[in-house]
Amino acid sequence: MNVVIHYNSSKEDAKRLCAELADYEVNSWLVKADFENSKEYNNLISIGLKIAGSLDILVNNASVFLPGRLKQMSFEDLRLHMQVNAWVPLVLSREFARLVKRGKIINLLDARIKGYDFLHVPYILSKHLLSILTKMMALEFAPDVTVNGIAPGLILPPPGKDKRYLEKLMKTVPLKRHGNPDDIANAVIYLLKNDFITGQIINVDGGLHLKGYGNGPNPDK
Ligand SMILES: NC(=O)c1ccc[n+]([C@@H]2O[C@H](COP(=O)([O-])OP(=O)(O)OC[C@H]3O[C@@H](n4cnc5c(N)ncnc54)[C@H](OP(=O)(O)O)[C@@H]3O)[C@@H](O)[C@H]2O)c1
């Protein structure tokens, strides 16, 4: 697979990824788009098609993850998360279905949708929306495009936190450890290799979803 890499602010990281992929003789192209600006995301799929020649897979991975509790949440907090985490994946997915005709879409969700995350309310609401959209799009875009979701659990520390954050929360995971990006990548590859799965959401979370994350306030304590 060759890769069209989307970035917004992390240009240097994106360039490093391009260089790494070149070592594997994988072609890659960088495309910048701010998902808060419709002029930048509306034609992202057609730009990708133009520079790569064809597209087969869309991975909706970009996400905003800011703290926010029900009592303080503003409409602006909600709009930001809904736009970047759910609206833009919908826009990109329907453009993909329209222009590419046959392919596979993977949406990155969050295992916390099996419970309530009282500390990140706008974020978790946006992932709920993307989860429902995953199933609706699977039906709407069938039979030519499959749409599935991966719901990661405890994988990487959020911005501003280090591995102590993961170590503290590991005890809440049934498998008593945190996952790593390879666990997510393997689940993505599994879905991409299978042509007969659509509308499915796979939790890659060491069993955390079985406990219904955060069924009370302060779930991280
Ligand atoms: N990390 C975990 O443990 C975990 C757990 C559950 C679910 N997930 C989900 O898995 C996915 C990947 O997680 P992650 O931790 O790797 O995500 P992340 O680093 O928090 O965010 C991924 C990327 O989203 C992009 N982004 C944010 N705002 C944007 C905007 N306005 N326009 C365009 N791009 C924007 C950023 O690109 P730039 O850096 O280029 O600005 C950022 O690098 C996400 O969907 C996340 O919700 C992750």
The ligand as an SDF file (V2000), in Angstrom:
LIG
                    3D

 48 52  0  0  0  0  0  0  0  0999 V2000
   -4.4270    7.0190   22.3350 N   0  0  0  0  0  0  0  0  0  0  0  0
   -5.3020    6.1950   22.8940 C   0  0  0  0  0  0  0  0  0  0  0  0
   -5.0000    5.4880   23.8650 O   0  0  0  0  0  0  0  0  0  0  0  0
   -6.7070    6.1270   22.3370 C   0  0  0  0  0  0  0  0  0  0  0  0
   -7.7170    5.5500   23.1100 C   0  0  0  0  0  0  0  0  0  0  0  0
   -9.0000    5.4910   22.5970 C   0  0  0  0  0  0  0  0  0  0  0  0
   -9.2670    5.9820   21.3150 C   0  0  0  0  0  0  0  0  0  0  0  0
   -8.2670    6.5340   20.5810 N   0  0  0  0  0  0  0  0  0  0  0  0
   -8.6030    7.0490   19.2450 C   0  0  0  0  0  0  0  0  0  0  0  0
   -7.6210    6.5850   18.3120 O   0  0  0  0  0  0  0  0  0  0  0  0
   -7.2980    7.6160   17.3660 C   0  0  0  0  0  0  0  0  0  0  0  0
   -5.8050    7.8970   17.4050 C   0  0  0  0  0  0  0  0  0  0  0  0
   -5.4420    8.2640   18.7350 O   0  0  0  0  0  0  0  0  0  0  0  0
   -4.1780    9.2080   19.0100 P   0  0  0  0  0  0  0  0  0  0  0  0
   -3.9480    9.2060   20.4950 O   0  0  0  0  0  0  0  0  0  0  0  0
   -3.0600    8.8250   18.1050 O   0  0  0  0  0  0  0  0  0  0  0  0
   -4.7700   10.6250   18.5520 O   0  0  0  0  0  0  0  0  0  0  0  0
   -4.1460   12.0940   18.7660 P   0  0  0  0  0  0  0  0  0  0  0  0
   -2.6650   11.9870   18.7400 O   0  0  0  0  0  0  0  0  0  0  0  0
   -4.7710   12.7270   19.9600 O   0  0  0  0  0  0  0  0  0  0  0  0
   -4.7240   12.8560   17.5090 O   0  0  0  0  0  0  0  0  0  0  0  0
   -4.4830   12.3830   16.2190 C   0  0  0  0  0  0  0  0  0  0  0  0
   -4.3500   13.5330   15.2700 C   0  0  0  0  0  0  0  0  0  0  0  0
   -5.5700   14.2340   15.1080 O   0  0  0  0  0  0  0  0  0  0  0  0
   -5.2160   15.4000   14.3830 C   0  0  0  0  0  0  0  0  0  0  0  0
   -6.1480   16.5160   14.5890 N   0  0  0  0  0  0  0  0  0  0  0  0
   -6.5730   17.0670   15.7480 C   0  0  0  0  0  0  0  0  0  0  0  0
   -7.3130   18.1710   15.4930 N   0  0  0  0  0  0  0  0  0  0  0  0
   -7.3420   18.3150   14.1340 C   0  0  0  0  0  0  0  0  0  0  0  0
   -7.9120   19.2700   13.2550 C   0  0  0  0  0  0  0  0  0  0  0  0
   -8.5910   20.3500   13.6860 N   0  0  0  0  0  0  0  0  0  0  0  0
   -7.7250   19.1120   11.9170 N   0  0  0  0  0  0  0  0  0  0  0  0
   -7.0330   18.0610   11.4400 C   0  0  0  0  0  0  0  0  0  0  0  0
   -6.4470   17.1320   12.2170 N   0  0  0  0  0  0  0  0  0  0  0  0
   -6.5980   17.2570   13.5550 C   0  0  0  0  0  0  0  0  0  0  0  0
   -3.8290   15.8220   14.8870 C   0  0  0  0  0  0  0  0  0  0  0  0
   -3.0140   16.1040   13.7540 O   0  0  0  0  0  0  0  0  0  0  0  0
   -1.7540   17.1470   13.8570 P   0  0  0  0  0  0  0  0  0  0  0  0
   -0.9020   16.6010   14.9680 O   0  0  0  0  0  0  0  0  0  0  0  0
   -1.1330   17.0950   12.5170 O   0  0  0  0  0  0  0  0  0  0  0  0
   -2.3470   18.4930   14.1940 O   0  0  0  0  0  0  0  0  0  0  0  0
   -3.3640   14.6110   15.6950 C   0  0  0  0  0  0  0  0  0  0  0  0
   -2.0440   14.2310   15.4430 O   0  0  0  0  0  0  0  0  0  0  0  0
   -8.1700    8.8190   17.7260 C   0  0  0  0  0  0  0  0  0  0  0  0
   -9.3260    8.8250   16.9290 O   0  0  0  0  0  0  0  0  0  0  0  0
   -8.5180    8.5740   19.1950 C   0  0  0  0  0  0  0  0  0  0  0  0
   -9.7470    9.1730   19.5740 O   0  0  0  0  0  0  0  0  0  0  0  0
   -6.9960    6.6210   21.0540 C   0  0  0  0  0  0  0  0  0  0  0  0
  1  2  1  0
  2  3  2  0
  2  4  1  0
  4  5  1  0
  4 48  2  0
  5  6  2  0
  6  7  1  0
  7  8  2  0
  8  9  1  0
  8 48  1  0
  9 10  1  0
  9 46  1  0
 10 11  1  0
 11 12  1  0
 11 44  1  0
 12 13  1  0
 13 14  1  0
 14 15  2  0
 14 16  1  0
 14 17  1  0
 17 18  1  0
 18 19  2  0
 18 20  1  0
 18 21  1  0
 21 22  1  0
 22 23  1  0
 23 24  1  0
 23 42  1  0
 24 25  1  0
 25 26  1  0
 25 36  1  0
 26 27  1  0
 26 35  1  0
 27 28  2  0
 28 29  1  0
 29 30  1  0
 29 35  2  0
 30 31  1  0
 30 32  2  0
 32 33  1  0
 33 34  2  0
 34 35  1  0
 36 37  1  0
 36 42  1  0
 37 38  1  0
 38 39  2  0
 38 40  1  0
 38 41  1  0
 42 43  1  0
 44 45  1  0
 44 46  1  0
 46 47  1  0
M  CHG  2   8   1  16  -1
M  END
$$$$
